[in-house]
Amino acid sequence: MKKLLLASAVALFGLANAQISKGTVYVSGQVGYSQEENNNNDSKVESFRIVPTVGYFVAPNLAIGTGVGYVNDKFSTTTTNVVGSATVVSKGEETQSAFVVAPFVRKYWTLGDKLYIFGQLEVPMEFGKLKDETSSVITDGNTTVTNSTSDEANYTSIGVNIKPGLDYFLNKNWTIEATIGEFGYNTAKLDVDGAKSVNNYKFGLNLSSVTIGVKYVFGK
């Protein structure tokens, strides 16, 4: 019985001390496009993002890395109104595009031979542009009048986030990871005279904001 208990303790100790080796490299990231149309109010939302991420283990179970990419979100609406004998068709389009850089440090703690828990500290930064375009076409019999306006401004956004998560190794090259919520702070400001910063705080674990992804690992 004592030998069995000792063997079990050694086995558990061995699992708990499985480590991701120094020099290990992994790649992951975000690639996606989504489009949502609402026929009730003639609106459309499009979102595109590509942010590849590379991590490098500078010590056992300790990685540093960065994500670099591009994001673009567009919201457009079309409205039609009849005013007397005139028909007014108005269109609006708001676009937010940005270059993204997100350096990070990630620390792993071993739960098993293939299962790890991690905490990630990242500093996401966006350097982008906001563009607002509107146009209207007024038709009254044989007369058509067109008006259009366009405004744009650059913006900068910087944050500090801490994300907890789990990482499971399917094999030596592929893993599935999940993050649950985040704790952090973000500030954004338009590069125009008189603009004030917009601050955002996030604190707490939230099952509705779970993110799941895969990674490819070069060595372990």
N, C-alpha and C positions, 0 to 999 in steps of 0.2 A: 504494500500500500504506500509506504514512504517513497519507494522507488518510482511508483506511478505519479505521485504528487510532484516529486522532484523533476521527472521528465516533462510533466505538463508545465511546470514553472519555467523550465529552460526553453520549452517550445514557445510559450507566450512571450518570454523575454526576447527571444530571437526575432519574433514577429514585430514586437514593439520597437525594435532597434533597426529594422530594415530602413535603409537610407537611400536617397537619391544622390548619386555620386557627383562630386565636383567635376566640372567640365561637361556635364550633360547640357544639351541644347534642345529647346522645344519651339515649335511654331504653332500659332493658332490665330484667332482674330475674328473679325466680323465681315461678312459679305452678304449684302441683301438688297432687295428692292421690293417695295410694297406700294399698292395703289388702292385707294378706297373712294368709291363714288357714291354720292347721296343724291338720288333723283328727286327727293322731296324739295330740296333747295338748290338744285343744280350746282353742287359743289364737288370738288375733287381734291384729294390729298395724296401726294406722291412723296415717297421717301427712298433715298438711295444712300448707301454707306458701304465703304470698303476700308477697313482698318486692320491690316495684318499686324500680328504681334510676334515678337521674338524674345525668348527668355534664355538666360545663361546662368547655370549654377556656379557661383563663385566659391561656394563651400558646400559640404553635404547639407542637403535640405534647405539651402538658402539661394534664391535666384534673384537676379536683377534683369531688367529688360525694358522694352518700350513698344508702344503701338504707334504707328504712323499711318495716316490715311486721309480720306476725304469724305465729307458728308454733305448731303443736299436734301432739303425739305421744301416742298412747294405746296401752297394752298391756293386754289383758284375757285372763283364763283362767277355765275352768270345769272343776271336777273332781267326780266322783261316786264315793263309796265306800260300801260296805255293811259296817256294823259290827254283828254279831249280827243282830237283827231290824230294825235301824234303817238308813235310807238317808240319807246325808249329801251334800248338794249344796253345794259351796263355790264362790264366785265372787270374783275379785279384779280390780281395775282400777287401773292406774297412769297418771296423766295429767300431762304436762308441757306447759305453755302459756306463751308469752312474747311480749312486745313487743320488736321487734328494731330497732336503729339501727346502721348500719355506715358511718361516714364514711370516705372514702378519697382518696388522691392517686395518679394514674396517669401514668406517663411513657412516651411512645412513641419508638421509634427506627425509622427507615424502612429497609425491606429492598427495597422496590420501589414501583411506582406505586400498587399496591393492597394490598401486604402490609407489615405492621408487626409488630415485636416490642415487648412492653411489660412493665413491671414495676409492680406495684400494691402500695402500702402502705395497709393498712386497719386500722381499730380497731373490730372488731365488739363490740357490747354487747347483752346480753339482760337484761331485767327481767321475771322470770316467777314462776310458781307450780308447785309439785309437790303433787299430791294422790294419796293412797293410800286406796282404799276396798275393804273386804272384807265379805262377807256369807255366811251359811251357813243352810241350811234342813235341819233334822233331822226326818225323818218316821218314826214308829214306830207302826204300826197306825193308830189314829184320832187320834194326837197329833202335832202339828206345832209345832216350836220354831224361831223365827227370831232370829238374832243378826246385828248389823252394827256395823262400826266405820269411822271416817273420820278421817284425819289430813291436814293440809296445811301447807305452809310456803312462804314466798317465798324467792326466790334471786336473786342477781346474778352475771352472768358478763361478764368483760371480757378482751379479747385484743388482740394486735398480730400481724398477719400480713403476709408479703410473698409475692406470687404472681406468677410469671413466666407469660407467655402470648404467643399469636399472634393477630393480628386481620387478617382479609381482607375487603376491601370488594368485595361483589358488584356494587354500583353506588353512586351517590352517596348513597343513603338506607339501604341495608341492608348489614350486615356479619355475618360469622360469626367468633366468637372462641373460643379454647380456652385453658384454663389447665392447667398440668401440675404437680401437687403444690403444696406451700406450705412456707414457713419461718415458724415463729411460736411464740407462747406464749399460753396462755389460763389464767385463774384463775377459779374459781367458788366461791361460798360461800352456804350456807343462812343465812337471817336468823333463826336460833334460838340460844339461849344454849348456849355450849360447842361450837358447830360450827366445824370447821376448814376452811381453804381446800383445794380440790382443784386442783392445777396440772397442766397438760398441755403438752408440748413437741412440736412437729412440725418436722422438718428433712429435706429431701430431695425430689428429683424422683421421682415415682411414676406410672408409666404406668397403674396400676390406678385412680388417682384423677383422671384427666383429666375435666374438665368442658367441655362444648360448649354455646354459647348464641348467640342472635342479638340484634342491636341495631338500633334505628331511629335514624338520624342526621338532624338538621335542619341542612342546610348542611355544607360541608366545604371 
